[in-house]
Amino acid sequence: MDNRRKNIIYTLVLVSLVALVYFFRNTGTVPMVTVTGKTMGPISYSVKYFDREERNFKSGIDSLLEAFNASLNTYIESSEISAFNRDSAYTFRSPFFPKVLEASRQLFEATGGAYDPTVMPFVNAWGFGPARAVEPDSAYIDSLRVFTGFGKLSFSSEVVRKEDARLQLDFSASAKGYGVDVVLEYLMDRGIKNAFVEIGGEVRVAGMNLENDSPWRIGILDPGSTESNQYFIGMVELKDRAMATSGNYFNYRVINGIRYSHTINPRTGYPEISPILSASVFAENCLEADALATAFMVMGHDKAIAFLNNHEEYDAFLVFDAGNGEVSTYATEGISESIKLREEQSGLPDK
């Protein structure tokens, strides 16, 4: 065999070996990285993602969430939102504030005011915010309504202004969901294609759970749960979607023997007594899912279902009191086949 033919054979063998190494390296098991921590005060977060390089993004995630809180956390006196709440106008320092304002405007209009972040004075009055609680009467609530309402503020990409200096913003109905979006998009910008991000129960996923080659499995909390005994009513499988759940099972106050939920109706200023026990909303991003879950608690199941019929880009699973002590559920067509109720499910959720 001449040297030329030998060189050709050696070259082909070498190329084949390189191709085999590449194939096995890129089709083998991809490691899953898990990151956990705290944010927004005592709230836990959990992040899972698949990365061949096994990069640990915890320091980046923590720094990002710290910047996020420095913008939108009403419990931090130096935050952007706290500065705005103390003044009549504010020039933005970060991209978080203007983005959530624009999303809030759209959601306020879409829900007829059931979602309204100018609810802060009511939240404080009923004892669910950073200010000292009072025992509000109807006259006091009426006085707060004079300067609440999303229509009483204006904003551009650079500055936000309010008509009345007493108007205050509170994004607690969407902040956890928005934080989830910020973290997931941070991971995707770094080439992560399969990930799970959860902050305080709000979730958004990308791609698949490669450990079992299936969609991500998310538990839906049963509204009969207590803080010491939490359990799922069902489980949903998700891919490239967000889920947020709102309910009144844990966060409430008792005033003069009456139990008041943390869900405030922005249009009345009072805690809403809703037949909905829990609302789980599914959307492209978690900011919208989180805000709509709260809005549905305000709207009640009939109006929430009517909204969903007119907005097919969203899905929902509602648990509500049907009267006479009966509990009913409703799932939109787009999500119903992905949900397995407790008696139907097998296996454990990823969260």
Buried (B, 14 or more C-beta within 10 A) or exposed (E): EEEEEEEEEEEEEEEEEEEEEEEEEEEEEBEBBEBEBEBBEEBEBBBBBBBEEEBEBBEBBBEBBEBBBBBBBBEBEEBBBBEBBEEBEBEBEBEBBBBBBEBBBEBBEBBBBBBBBBBBBBBBBBBBBBBEBEEBEEEEBEBBBEBBBBEBBEBEEEEBBBEEEBBBBBBBBBBBBBBBBBBBBBBBEEEBBBBBBBBBBBBBBBBBBBBEEEBBBBBBBBBBBEEEEBEBBBBBBBBBBBBBBBBBBEEBBEBEEEEBBBBBBBBEBBBBEBBBBBBBBBBBBBBBBBBBBBBBBBBBBEBBBEBBEEBEEBBBBBBBBEEEEEEEBBBBEBBEEBBBBEEEBEEEBBB
